[in-house]
Amino acid sequence: MAQLDLDKLAHLSRLTLAPERKAQLEQDMEKILGFVAKIERMELEGVEPLVHLSDEVNVLRPDAVEQTVSHAEAMKNAPGADTDYFRVPRR
């Protein structure tokens, strides 16, 4: 990867890179792009895309709306309250 490309990516990402870090990132990007180039050269005709790593299906409970703490109970725990709202200090 050309230094210019790395500088452009850093600029677009709003990153400031130290010179020694740029050299390491350039090597890393070369490895990544080399790996992608190997994948592009592979014969993938008829290979189904991998969507999930396993055939297992998550068993989730259905969402159910429950009132666990009433509004009045929640307001009792507030250090300060103003009718229906919590009172909190400004920053």
C-alpha positions as CSV (number, residue, x, y, z in Angstrom):
1,M,0.0,0.0,0.0
2,A,1.4,3.3,-0.9
3,Q,2.2,5.8,1.8
4,L,-0.2,8.2,0.1
5,D,-3.1,5.8,0.5
6,L,-2.4,5.3,4.2
7,D,-2.2,9.1,4.6
8,K,-5.5,9.4,2.8
9,L,-7.2,6.8,5.0
10,A,-5.8,8.4,8.1
11,H,-7.2,11.8,7.0
12,L,-10.6,10.3,6.2
13,S,-10.6,8.6,9.6
14,R,-9.5,11.8,11.3
15,L,-6.5,10.0,12.8
16,T,-3.1,11.4,13.5
17,L,-0.4,8.7,13.1
18,A,3.1,8.8,14.5
19,P,5.8,8.0,11.8
20,E,6.8,4.7,13.5
21,R,3.1,3.7,13.7
22,K,2.6,4.5,10.0
23,A,5.3,2.0,9.0
24,Q,3.6,-0.8,11.1
25,L,0.2,0.0,9.8
26,E,1.5,0.0,6.2
27,Q,2.9,-3.5,6.7
28,D,-0.4,-4.6,8.3
29,M,-2.4,-3.2,5.4
30,E,-0.2,-4.9,2.9
31,K,-0.9,-8.3,4.6
32,I,-4.6,-7.6,4.7
33,L,-4.7,-6.6,1.0
34,G,-2.6,-9.6,0.1
35,F,-5.1,-11.9,1.9
36,V,-8.0,-10.3,0.0
37,A,-6.1,-10.7,-3.3
38,K,-5.7,-14.5,-2.5
39,I,-9.5,-14.7,-1.9
40,E,-10.2,-12.9,-5.1
41,R,-8.1,-15.5,-7.1
42,M,-10.0,-18.4,-5.6
43,E,-12.6,-20.3,-7.6
44,L,-15.8,-19.8,-5.7
45,E,-18.4,-20.7,-8.3
46,G,-21.2,-22.6,-6.6
47,V,-20.0,-21.9,-3.1
48,E,-22.8,-20.7,-0.9
49,P,-22.1,-17.6,1.2
50,L,-21.6,-18.3,4.9
51,V,-24.2,-16.4,6.8
52,H,-23.9,-18.2,10.2
53,L,-21.0,-20.2,11.6
54,S,-23.3,-23.0,12.8
55,D,-26.8,-24.4,12.1
56,E,-27.9,-23.7,15.7
57,V,-30.9,-21.5,16.1
58,N,-31.2,-19.2,19.1
59,V,-34.1,-20.1,21.2
60,L,-35.3,-16.8,22.7
61,R,-38.3,-16.0,24.8
62,P,-40.9,-13.8,23.3
63,D,-40.8,-10.1,24.4
64,A,-43.4,-9.3,27.0
65,V,-44.1,-5.9,28.4
66,E,-44.1,-6.1,32.2
67,Q,-44.5,-3.4,34.8
68,T,-41.9,-4.5,37.4
69,V,-41.5,-1.2,39.3
70,S,-44.4,1.2,39.5
71,H,-43.9,4.8,38.8
72,A,-44.5,5.7,42.4
73,E,-42.0,3.2,43.7
74,A,-39.3,4.5,41.3
75,M,-39.9,8.0,42.4
76,K,-39.5,7.0,46.0
77,N,-35.9,6.1,45.2
78,A,-35.1,9.4,43.6
79,P,-32.9,11.8,45.5
80,G,-35.2,14.6,44.2
81,A,-38.4,14.5,42.3
82,D,-40.7,17.1,40.7
83,T,-44.2,15.7,40.1
84,D,-43.6,13.0,37.4
85,Y,-39.9,13.5,36.8
86,F,-36.6,12.8,38.5
87,R,-34.7,15.9,39.6
88,V,-31.0,15.7,38.8
89,P,-28.2,18.3,39.3
90,R,-26.9,20.1,36.3
91,R,-23.3,19.4,35.4
